[in-house]
Amino acid sequence: MFNLAILKDTVAVHPSDFGGPQEQAIIAELNKKYANRVLHDVGLCICVFDITEAGEGKVRYGDGFLWYKVIFRMVIFRPFASEVILAKVMSSDRHGIRLTLGFFDDIYVPVAYLPEPNAFDPNEPAHFWLPNSETTELLDSPVADRMWIDKGEVVRVRVEADEFYDDEPGPIKMADGVQVVKEVQARAPFTITASMAEQGLGPTSWWAAAQLEDDVEGEGDAMDEG
Amino acid sequence: MISDEILRIGDGSLAKRLVVNPRTALLSNYEVLTLLRDLESDHLARTKTALRIKKEEEASGLNSTVPVGGGKDPTVVEVCENLRTVSFEAIQYLSADYQPTAAQTPEAITRLVKAIQPYGLTKAEKLQIVNLAPQHHIELYVIVEELEDRLAERMEEVISHVQKSLVLDPTLAPVSRQNTIPQNRAQNEEWEADEEYVEFDDHGEGAGVEGDLDMEDD
């Protein structure tokens, strides 16, 4: 889920920070710049892990800042493909389910990755799974039989793919000397596609219940080995 | 592997940024949680000291209009909002009650990684076993590919290793684990008292998981 990336950058330290330890000042600057931001093709930056290498601070013409060339390690959130993670259901719509981890909420489970057979009930609104059913009209099924994937539920999902989107603003367009502001739909810079279409995936409560029944049978074995 | 990229920073100036290696090592959830908590307590401590200094100054009547720090008030600890947000939310996620991190200790994780060494699991699988602490077949099943073929009878062993590594609420635990609890608690206290964090001992990989999840020799 988390990993370390080695990055290289040049940071400026303000003169008011010259009094304290320089390492701390550099880390603070790096955190200010990177924390909670998505680096293209790298992932979501959490915080600086440590500084690997820092050059001599240099003063440039024009300001009193000390400029440091640093190589540092960053804690990055980017689950690898096929990794299993726990998340919470944030919202559901016709196209699928959106999940959240709290600090990251661009995880989507498209309908194709939901356990079959499933359907979306717009009255809830939530998706449900109807195991071992033969009916084609899933929405006619008795509500009690449905395995709901409700909002706020903890689900176990497998990461299928991730995608980065570089929202490069491009040059400013001017029309008659006035800046033209384009209305672009904000697209998340980093999205993860996840799957529930597998035994053991989906709301953890489904499997905890199923496991209890199993445990009663295999109780003896487990005790011996523990 | 070096990719050049131009990053536009807030004030419009361009800075060259280099990604030397986007993924050098994997971190376990527990390591990240410890790091973030460490950061948080560090921040709290600094805020407290700053407040104390401020109070002392006020008490001694030293109320200089020009602060010593060259324009910046030294008693104000600068907070980076982004960092605070992400670390607060990540701590919440990582210490949520559906995560096993609360029941884990560095020593126990190290022992667990050692214990599951002989089963021929991949690094990714071992990392997920540490992160998710599977206690049931079905949980292990989603983590380990072709579980039946590869582990067969030994699944129970892996699960019991996991259970042994957790200091959990005793109602769920097998009876034999109760022996290990006092010992774990003692280690826990010892570790908390210890200022030096063993697992961030820095060898390019968290020693907490024995450097085992390092990607480099993949």
Interface residues (C-beta under 8 A of the other chain):
Chain A: M1 F2 N3 L4 A5 I6 L7 K8 D9 T10 H14 P15 S16 G19 A28 N31 K32 K33 A35 N36 R37 L39 H40 D41 V42 G43 L44 I46 C47 F49 D50 I71 R73 V75 I76 F77 R78 F80 S82 E83 V84 L86 L101 G102 F103 V154 R156 R158 P169 E198 Q199 G200 L201 T204 W207 A208 A210 Q211 D214 D215 D221 A222 M223 E225 G226
Chain B: S3 E5 R8 I9 A15 K16 R17 L18 V19 V20 N21 P22 R23 T24 A25 L26 L27 S28 N29 E31 V32 L35 L36 L39 G69 G70 G71 K72 P74 E78 C80 N82 L83 T85 V86 S87 E89 A90 Q92 Y93 Y98 Q99 A124 Q128 N131 L132 H136 H137 I138 E139 Y141 V142 I143 E156 E157 S160 Q163 K164 A173 P174 V175 S176 R177 D202 M215
